[in-house]
Amino acid sequence: MVIAYSAKVLERGDRALRCSPFLPPLFQTMQQRSVALAEIAGEGGLKSGFTRSPLPALLAEAELDWLIRVGLLRREVDGQGLTDRYRLTPLGQQLIQNYSQPTWSASWGDRWRNRLSRWWGM
């Protein structure tokens, strides 16, 4: 079942994906399984092809949290509460199917609009 999202939601999600410091292999992995913060942050994220450069854990978590707010990711929950593992939502699944490595970029205008969305709560 494909959920029909509004054009505004799809555009904001698309822009957030392309402006994030993460690369398609991270989201492609999230299509198959959840990914722990420790796999994304630091040298591990770089070696896995999830990021272009090592990200400190706090920055990686802040960027992942933004993607949660936009509706692309969710944190997994276990019997003790929230975990440090992330997975794609149906919106994220839908958007990531449209990407390949060469098309993964954002214009300055996209980056500006994404930053404004973050500052003003979408």
C-alpha positions in Angstrom: 0.0 0.0 0.0 1.4 3.4 -1.0 0.4 6.3 1.1 -0.6 9.5 -0.8 1.5 12.3 0.7 0.9 16.0 -0.2 3.3 17.7 -2.6 4.5 19.9 0.3 5.4 16.9 2.5 7.2 15.2 -0.4 9.1 18.3 -1.3 10.2 19.0 2.3 11.2 15.4 2.8 13.1 15.3 -0.5 15.0 18.5 0.4 15.7 17.3 4.0 17.2 14.0 2.6 19.4 15.8 0.1 20.6 18.5 2.6 21.5 15.9 5.3 25.1 14.9 5.8 24.1 11.3 5.1 24.5 9.4 1.9 22.2 6.9 0.1 23.9 3.8 1.5 22.7 4.7 5.0 19.1 4.9 3.9 19.4 1.9 1.7 20.6 -0.1 4.7 17.7 1.3 6.7 15.3 -0.2 4.1 16.5 -3.6 5.3 17.2 -3.1 9.0 17.5 -0.5 11.7 20.9 1.2 12.1 22.5 2.2 15.4 23.9 5.6 16.1 27.3 4.1 16.7 27.3 2.7 13.1 26.6 6.2 11.7 28.7 8.5 13.9 32.5 8.8 13.7 34.8 6.7 11.5 32.3 3.9 11.3 29.9 6.0 9.3 32.6 7.1 7.0 33.9 3.5 6.5 30.3 2.2 5.8 29.7 4.9 3.2 27.0 6.5 5.4 28.7 9.9 5.5 31.2 11.9 3.5 33.3 12.7 6.6 33.2 11.5 10.2 30.4 13.1 12.2 30.5 13.5 16.0 27.8 11.5 17.7 25.9 14.6 18.9 25.9 16.1 15.4 24.8 12.8 13.8 22.0 12.5 16.4 20.8 16.1 15.8 20.7 15.5 12.1 18.8 12.2 12.5 16.4 13.9 14.9 15.7 16.5 12.2 14.8 13.7 9.8 12.5 12.3 12.4 10.7 15.6 12.7 10.3 15.8 8.9 8.8 12.3 9.0 11.5 10.3 7.2 12.9 8.3 10.1 11.7 6.8 13.4 13.6 5.6 16.5 13.1 2.0 17.4 11.5 1.2 20.8 12.2 -1.8 22.9 10.8 -2.9 26.3 12.9 -0.3 28.0 11.9 2.6 25.8 13.6 4.4 22.9 16.8 2.8 21.6 19.7 4.4 19.7 18.6 2.6 16.5 16.9 4.3 13.5 14.7 3.1 10.7 12.9 4.6 7.7 9.2 5.5 7.9 6.9 4.8 5.0 7.5 8.3 3.7 11.3 7.7 3.9 10.9 4.4 2.1 9.0 6.1 -0.7 11.5 8.9 -1.1 14.7 6.9 -0.9 13.5 4.7 -3.8 14.0 7.8 -6.1 17.7 8.3 -5.4 21.0 7.1 -6.6 24.5 8.3 -5.6 25.0 10.7 -8.6 21.8 12.6 -8.0 22.3 13.1 -4.3 23.0 16.8 -4.0 21.2 20.0 -3.0 21.5 23.5 -4.3 22.3 26.5 -2.1 18.6 27.4 -2.3 17.6 24.0 -1.0 20.0 24.2 1.8 18.7 27.7 2.8 15.1 26.5 2.7 16.0 23.5 4.8 17.8 25.6 7.3 14.8 28.0 7.6 12.5 25.0 8.1 14.6 23.8 10.9 14.7 27.2 12.6 11.0 27.9 12.2 9.7 24.5 13.0 8.8 23.5 9.4 
